[in-house]
Amino acid sequence: MSTVELKLSLHQLIDGVSDNSVLEAVYTLLSKATANQEEDWYNLLSEEEKASIERGLDDLKNGRVVSHEVAAKRISEKVSRVC
């Protein structure tokens, strides 16, 4: 279904709804979706979250990383020692 067809279908569905609580729920959902499109998700992060991302990027840039396979092996070894 194309974007135009989808919008037309949504208009028709909304026009057929008489329950105000359903309309309010749809309005809230669409309002939040529209607001989220306009705002960069990075701006919604806390300063602590932003700092954590920056530390991770710095680690990557400076080679302080391990592969998924190595990390999984290390975790498996630690878990097997505990269990």
N, CA, C and O atoms as a MOPAC input file, in Angstrom:
PM7 MOZYME 1SCF
protein

 N      0.85300 1    -1.17400 1     0.00000 1
 C      0.00000 1     0.00000 1     0.00000 1
 C      0.90000 1     1.23800 1     0.00000 1
 O      1.83300 1     1.34100 1     0.79600 1
 N      0.60700 1     2.16300 1    -0.89700 1
 C      1.39900 1     3.38700 1    -0.99000 1
 C      1.09800 1     4.31400 1     0.19500 1
 O      0.13200 1     4.11100 1     0.93100 1
 N      1.92600 1     5.30900 1     0.35400 1
 C      1.72100 1     6.27700 1     1.42900 1
 C      0.38500 1     6.99300 1     1.26900 1
 O     -0.33500 1     7.19600 1     2.24600 1
 N      0.06000 1     7.37000 1     0.05600 1
 C     -1.20600 1     8.06700 1    -0.19600 1
 C     -2.38400 1     7.15500 1     0.14300 1
 O     -3.34100 1     7.58700 1     0.78500 1
 N     -2.31300 1     5.89600 1    -0.28600 1
 C     -3.39100 1     4.94400 1     0.00300 1
 C     -3.52600 1     4.69700 1     1.50300 1
 O     -4.63400 1     4.60700 1     2.03100 1
 N     -2.40200 1     4.59000 1     2.16900 1
 C     -2.40900 1     4.37000 1     3.61600 1
 C     -3.03800 1     5.55200 1     4.34800 1
 O     -3.85300 1     5.36400 1     5.25000 1
 N     -2.66200 1     6.75800 1     3.96200 1
 C     -3.24500 1     7.94800 1     4.59200 1
 C     -4.75100 1     8.02000 1     4.34900 1
 O     -5.51400 1     8.36200 1     5.25200 1
 N     -5.17100 1     7.70100 1     3.14100 1
 C     -6.59900 1     7.71000 1     2.82300 1
 C     -7.33900 1     6.68400 1     3.67400 1
 O     -8.41500 1     6.96500 1     4.20100 1
 N     -6.76000 1     5.50100 1     3.80400 1
 C     -7.38400 1     4.45700 1     4.63800 1
 C     -7.47500 1     4.89000 1     6.09400 1
 O     -8.48600 1     4.65300 1     6.75500 1
 N     -6.41900 1     5.52300 1     6.59100 1
 C     -6.44100 1     6.01000 1     7.97300 1
 C     -7.52700 1     7.07100 1     8.16100 1
 O     -8.25300 1     7.05000 1     9.15500 1
 N     -7.63600 1     7.99400 1     7.21400 1
 C     -8.68500 1     9.01500 1     7.29000 1
 C    -10.06500 1     8.36400 1     7.34600 1
 O    -10.92200 1     8.76400 1     8.13500 1
 N    -10.26400 1     7.35900 1     6.50000 1
 C    -11.56500 1     6.68300 1     6.46000 1
 C    -11.84500 1     5.95500 1     7.77900 1
 O    -12.96300 1     5.98700 1     8.29200 1
 N    -10.81400 1     5.30100 1     8.31800 1
 C    -10.99600 1     4.61400 1     9.60400 1
 C    -11.32400 1     5.59900 1    10.71600 1
 O    -12.22800 1     5.36200 1    11.51700 1
 N    -10.59500 1     6.69300 1    10.76100 1
 C    -10.81300 1     7.69800 1    11.80300 1
 C    -12.20200 1     8.31800 1    11.67400 1
 O    -12.88700 1     8.54600 1    12.67100 1
 N    -12.60500 1     8.58700 1    10.43900 1
 C    -13.94300 1     9.15400 1    10.22700 1
 C    -15.04100 1     8.22200 1    10.72900 1
 O    -16.11500 1     8.68900 1    11.10700 1
 N    -14.79500 1     6.92700 1    10.74000 1
 C    -15.80100 1     5.96400 1    11.17600 1
 C    -15.83000 1     5.71900 1    12.67600 1
 O    -16.71400 1     5.01600 1    13.16600 1
 N    -14.88000 1     6.28500 1    13.41500 1
 C    -14.80300 1     6.07300 1    14.86700 1
 C    -15.62600 1     7.12900 1    15.58200 1
 O    -15.49600 1     8.32400 1    15.31500 1
 N    -16.47800 1     6.67400 1    16.49700 1
 C    -17.27100 1     7.63500 1    17.27300 1
 C    -16.86000 1     7.65400 1    18.74800 1
 O    -17.29700 1     8.52400 1    19.50100 1
 N    -16.03500 1     6.71400 1    19.15600 1
 C    -15.58500 1     6.63000 1    20.54700 1
 C    -14.48000 1     7.66400 1    20.77600 1
 O    -13.39300 1     7.55400 1    20.21000 1
 N    -14.76300 1     8.65600 1    21.59700 1
 C    -13.82500 1     9.74400 1    21.84000 1
 C    -12.51100 1     9.25100 1    22.44500 1
 O    -11.45400 1     9.80200 1    22.13900 1
 N    -12.55600 1     8.23500 1    23.28900 1
 C    -11.32100 1     7.74700 1    23.91100 1
 C    -10.39600 1     7.10800 1    22.86400 1
 O     -9.17400 1     7.21900 1    22.96200 1
 N    -10.97900 1     6.44600 1    21.87200 1
 C    -10.17300 1     5.87600 1    20.78400 1
 C     -9.54200 1     6.99600 1    19.96700 1
 O     -8.36400 1     6.92100 1    19.61900 1
 N    -10.30600 1     8.02100 1    19.66400 1
 C     -9.78200 1     9.15200 1    18.90800 1
 C     -8.66500 1     9.86300 1    19.67300 1
 O     -7.66100 1    10.26300 1    19.08400 1
 N     -8.84400 1    10.01600 1    20.97700 1
 C     -7.80000 1    10.64500 1    21.79300 1
 C     -6.53100 1     9.79500 1    21.80100 1
 O     -5.42400 1    10.33100 1    21.74600 1
 N     -6.68600 1     8.48200 1    21.86800 1
 C     -5.52800 1     7.58800 1    21.85800 1
 C     -4.77500 1     7.67800 1    20.53200 1
 O     -3.54500 1     7.73200 1    20.51300 1
 N     -5.51300 1     7.69500 1    19.43400 1
 C     -4.89200 1     7.83000 1    18.11500 1
 C     -4.19300 1     9.17900 1    18.00600 1
 O     -3.07700 1     9.26600 1    17.49300 1
 N     -4.84200 1    10.21800 1    18.48200 1
 C     -4.25700 1    11.55500 1    18.45000 1
 C     -2.94400 1    11.59800 1    19.24600 1
 O     -1.94200 1    12.14100 1    18.77900 1
 N     -2.96500 1    11.02700 1    20.43800 1
 C     -1.75900 1    10.99800 1    21.27800 1
 C     -0.63600 1    10.23000 1    20.59200 1
 O      0.50900 1    10.68200 1    20.56800 1
 N     -0.96300 1     9.07600 1    20.03700 1
 C      0.03300 1     8.26200 1    19.34400 1
 C      0.64600 1     9.01400 1    18.17100 1
 O      1.86700 1     9.05200 1    18.02300 1
 N     -0.18900 1     9.60200 1    17.34900 1
 C      0.31100 1    10.32800 1    16.18000 1
 C      1.06600 1    11.58700 1    16.57700 1
 O      2.03900 1    11.95400 1    15.91800 1
 N      0.64200 1    12.24700 1    17.62800 1
 C      1.34500 1    13.44700 1    18.09700 1
 C      2.74700 1    13.10300 1    18.56500 1
 O      3.70300 1    13.81300 1    18.25300 1
 N      2.87100 1    12.01200 1    19.31600 1
 C      4.19400 1    11.59200 1    19.79900 1
 C      5.08100 1    11.15200 1    18.64900 1
 O      6.27200 1    11.46100 1    18.62800 1
 N      4.50800 1    10.43100 1    17.68700 1
 C      5.28400 1     9.97600 1    16.53400 1
 C      5.80300 1    11.15900 1    15.73300 1
 O      6.94800 1    11.15200 1    15.28200 1
 N      4.97400 1    12.16500 1    15.55600 1
 C      5.37300 1    13.35900 1    14.81400 1
 C      6.45000 1    14.12500 1    15.56800 1
 O      7.41800 1    14.59000 1    14.96700 1
 N      6.29000 1    14.25900 1    16.87100 1
 C      7.27500 1    14.97900 1    17.68300 1
 C      8.61700 1    14.25800 1    17.65300 1
 O      9.66600 1    14.90000 1    17.59000 1
 N      8.59100 1    12.92900 1    17.69900 1
 C      9.82900 1    12.15400 1    17.69100 1
 C     10.55500 1    12.26500 1    16.36100 1
 O     11.78300 1    12.18700 1    16.32700 1
 N      9.82800 1    12.44500 1    15.26800 1
 C     10.46600 1    12.59800 1    13.96300 1
 C     11.20400 1    13.92400 1    13.87200 1
 O     12.22400 1    14.03200 1    13.19100 1
 N     10.68900 1    14.92000 1    14.55400 1
 C     11.26800 1    16.25300 1    14.46800 1
 C     12.46100 1    16.43300 1    15.39300 1
 O     13.30000 1    17.30200 1    15.15700 1
 N     12.54900 1    15.63100 1    16.43200 1
 C     13.61800 1    15.79300 1    17.40500 1
 C     14.64300 1    14.68200 1    17.24900 1
 O     14.29000 1    13.50800 1    17.13000 1
 N     15.89500 1    15.05500 1    17.25000 1
 C     16.97900 1    14.09600 1    17.16500 1
 C     17.01800 1    13.29200 1    18.46000 1
 O     17.03500 1    13.86600 1    19.54900 1
 N     17.03300 1    11.97500 1    18.34600 1
 C     17.00200 1    11.10400 1    19.52900 1
 C     18.16900 1    11.40100 1    20.46400 1
 O     18.04500 1    11.22300 1    21.67600 1
 N     19.28800 1    11.84400 1    19.92900 1
 C     20.45700 1    12.12700 1    20.76600 1
 C     20.13700 1    13.21800 1    21.79000 1
 O     20.64100 1    13.18000 1    22.91200 1
 N     19.31700 1    14.17300 1    21.41400 1
 C     18.94600 1    15.26400 1    22.32400 1
 C     18.06200 1    14.78800 1    23.46600 1
 O     17.91500 1    15.49300 1    24.46500 1
 N     17.47400 1    13.61100 1    23.33800 1
 C     16.61100 1    13.07500 1    24.38400 1
 C     17.40000 1    12.30600 1    25.44900 1
 O     16.85100 1    11.93500 1    26.48700 1
 N     18.68200 1    12.07100 1    25.18800 1
 C     19.51500 1    11.31400 1    26.12700 1
 C     19.95600 1    12.18400 1    27.30000 1
 O     20.08600 1    13.40200 1    27.18300 1
 N     20.18300 1    11.52400 1    28.43100 1
 C     20.73100 1    12.23600 1    29.59400 1
 C     22.21000 1    12.51500 1    29.35000 1
 O     22.81900 1    11.93100 1    28.45400 1
 N     22.77600 1    13.39800 1    30.14000 1
 C     24.20500 1    13.70100 1    30.02000 1
 C     25.04600 1    12.46100 1    30.29500 1
 O     26.08200 1    12.25900 1    29.66200 1
 N     24.60500 1    11.63200 1    31.23500 1
 C     25.31800 1    10.39000 1    31.55200 1
 C     25.31400 1     9.44000 1    30.34900 1
 O     26.32800 1     8.81000 1    30.04700 1
 N     24.16900 1     9.34000 1    29.66600 1
 C     24.07800 1     8.47600 1    28.48200 1
 C     24.96200 1     8.99800 1    27.35300 1
 O     25.61900 1     8.22100 1    26.66000 1
 N     24.97500 1    10.31300 1    27.17300 1
 C     25.81900 1    10.90900 1    26.13900 1
 C     27.29400 1    10.66300 1    26.44000 1
 O     28.07300 1    10.34200 1    25.54300 1
 N     27.67000 1    10.81600 1    27.70700 1
 C     29.05700 1    10.58600 1    28.10300 1
 C     29.44700 1     9.12900 1    27.87900 1
 O     30.56700 1     8.84600 1    27.45200 1
 N     28.54300 1     8.21300 1    28.16000 1
 C     28.80900 1     6.79400 1    27.94600 1
 C     29.03800 1     6.49700 1    26.46700 1
 O     29.93200 1     5.72700 1    26.11500 1
 N     28.24500 1     7.09900 1    25.61900 1
 C     28.43100 1     6.92200 1    24.17400 1
 C     29.79000 1     7.46700 1    23.75300 1
 O     30.50800 1     6.83300 1    22.98000 1
 N     30.13400 1     8.62400 1    24.25400 1
 C     31.42900 1     9.22600 1    23.90700 1
 C     32.59400 1     8.33900 1    24.36800 1
 O     33.57900 1     8.18400 1    23.64600 1
 N     32.48000 1     7.75700 1    25.57400 1
 C     33.52700 1     6.85300 1    26.06100 1
 C     33.64300 1     5.63300 1    25.14600 1
 O     34.74600 1     5.18600 1    24.83100 1
 N     32.50200 1     5.10400 1    24.72500 1
 C     32.51400 1     3.95700 1    23.82500 1
 C     33.14000 1     4.28300 1    22.48000 1
 O     33.90000 1     3.48300 1    21.93400 1
 N     32.82300 1     5.45700 1    21.94700 1
 C     33.42500 1     5.87000 1    20.68100 1
 C     34.92600 1     6.07300 1    20.82700 1
 O     35.69200 1     5.74600 1    19.92000 1
 N     35.35100 1     6.61600 1    21.97300 1
 C     36.77700 1     6.79400 1    22.24200 1
 C     37.47100 1     5.43800 1    22.35300 1
 O     38.57400 1     5.25700 1    21.83800 1
 N     36.82200 1     4.48100 1    23.02900 1
 C     37.38100 1     3.12800 1    23.11900 1
 C     37.55700 1     2.52400 1    21.73000 1
 O     38.59500 1     1.93400 1    21.43200 1
 N     36.55500 1     2.67100 1    20.89300 1
 C     36.61700 1     2.13800 1    19.53800 1
 C     37.74900 1     2.78800 1    18.75200 1
 O     38.52700 1     2.10700 1    18.08400 1
 N     37.83000 1     4.09800 1    18.83700 1
 C     38.85800 1     4.85600 1    18.11800 1
 C     40.26500 1     4.43800 1    18.54100 1
 O     41.18400 1     4.42100 1    17.72200 1
 N     40.42800 1     4.10200 1    19.81700 1
 C     41.74300 1     3.76300 1    20.35000 1
 C     41.99000 1     2.25700 1    20.45900 1
 O     42.94600 1     1.83000 1    21.10800 1
 N     41.14000 1     1.46300 1    19.83300 1
 C     41.37000 1     0.02200 1    19.76200 1
 C     41.08100 1    -0.74800 1    21.04100 1
 O     41.50600 1    -1.89500 1    21.18300 1
 N     40.37200 1    -0.14000 1    21.95900 1
 C     40.04800 1    -0.82900 1    23.21300 1
 C     38.72100 1    -1.57400 1    23.04800 1
 O     37.71700 1    -1.24300 1    23.67900 1
 N     38.74900 1    -2.58600 1    22.18200 1
 C     37.55200 1    -3.36500 1    21.89300 1
 C     37.91200 1    -4.83400 1    21.77600 1
 O     39.06900 1    -5.17600 1    21.53200 1
 N     36.92900 1    -5.70300 1    21.94700 1
 C     37.09800 1    -7.13400 1    21.69600 1
 C     35.94000 1    -7.57600 1    20.80700 1
 O     34.87700 1    -6.95500 1    20.78900 1
 N     36.16700 1    -8.64800 1    20.08200 1
 C     35.12200 1    -9.15400 1    19.19700 1
 C     34.00200 1    -9.78500 1    20.02100 1
 O     34.17000 1   -10.08100 1    21.20400 1
 N     32.87600 1    -9.97800 1    19.37800 1
 C     31.75000 1   -10.63300 1    20.03000 1
 C     32.13300 1   -12.04200 1    20.47400 1
 O     31.76700 1   -12.48200 1    21.56400 1
 N     32.86600 1   -12.73600 1    19.62500 1
 C     33.27600 1   -14.11100 1    19.94300 1
 C     34.13500 1   -14.16100 1    21.20600 1
 O     33.93700 1   -15.02000 1    22.06600 1
 N     35.08400 1   -13.24000 1    21.31100 1
 C     35.95600 1   -13.19500 1    22.49100 1
 C     35.14100 1   -12.85000 1    23.73700 1
 O     35.31900 1   -13.47100 1    24.78400 1
 N     34.26200 1   -11.88000 1    23.63100 1
 C     33.43500 1   -11.49800 1    24.78000 1
 C     32.55200 1   -12.66100 1    25.21000 1
 O     32.42800 1   -12.93200 1    26.40500 1
 N     31.93500 1   -13.35400 1    24.25500 1
 C     31.06900 1   -14.48900 1    24.57700 1
 C     31.87100 1   -15.59600 1    25.26400 1
 O     31.38700 1   -16.20800 1    26.21500 1
 N     33.07700 1   -15.85400 1    24.79800 1
 C     33.92600 1   -16.88300 1    25.40800 1
 C     34.28100 1   -16.50100 1    26.84500 1
 O     34.22100 1   -17.34500 1    27.73900 1
 N     34.64700 1   -15.25000 1    27.07400 1
 C     34.99000 1   -14.78800 1    28.42300 1
 C     33.80100 1   -14.92600 1    29.36900 1
 O     33.95100 1   -15.37900 1    30.50400 1
 N     32.63700 1   -14.53800 1    28.90200 1
 C     31.43700 1   -14.63600 1    29.74400 1
 C     31.11300 1   -16.08300 1    30.04000 1
 O     30.77500 1   -16.43000 1    31.17200 1
 N     31.21300 1   -16.93200 1    29.02800 1
 C     30.93600 1   -18.35600 1    29.20600 1
 C     31.88000 1   -18.96900 1    30.23200 1
 O     31.45400 1   -19.76400 1    31.07000 1
 N     33.15500 1   -18.60700 1    30.17400 1
 C     34.13200 1   -19.12200 1    31.14000 1
 C     33.80600 1   -18.66200 1    32.55200 1
 O     33.89200 1   -19.45300 1    33.49100 1
 N     33.43600 1   -17.40700 1    32.71700 1
 C     33.09500 1   -16.89800 1    34.05400 1
 C     31.83500 1   -17.55600 1    34.59300 1
 O     31.76600 1   -17.88900 1    35.77700 1
 N     30.84300 1   -17.74500 1    33.74100 1
 C     29.59700 1   -18.37400 1    34.17700 1
 C     29.84300 1   -19.82100 1    34.56600 1
 O     29.28800 1   -20.29800 1    35.55600 1
 N     30.66500 1   -20.52300 1    33.80400 1
 C     30.92400 1   -21.93500 1    34.11900 1
 C     31.67900 1   -22.08000 1    35.44600 1
 O     31.52500 1   -23.09200 1    36.13000 1
 N     32.49300 1   -21.08600 1    35.81700 1
 C     33.19600 1   -21.13800 1    37.09900 1
 C     32.22700 1   -20.92500 1    38.27200 1
 O     32.41800 1   -21.48400 1    39.35100 1
 N     31.20100 1   -20.12300 1    38.05000 1
 C     30.23600 1   -19.81900 1    39.10200 1
 C     29.24200 1   -20.97000 1    39.28500 1
 O     28.82500 1   -21.26700 1    40.40400 1
 N     28.87600 1   -21.59900 1    38.19900 1
 C     27.84600 1   -22.65200 1    38.26800 1
 C     28.39900 1   -23.98200 1    38.59800 1
 O     27.65100 1   -24.95600 1    38.68900 1

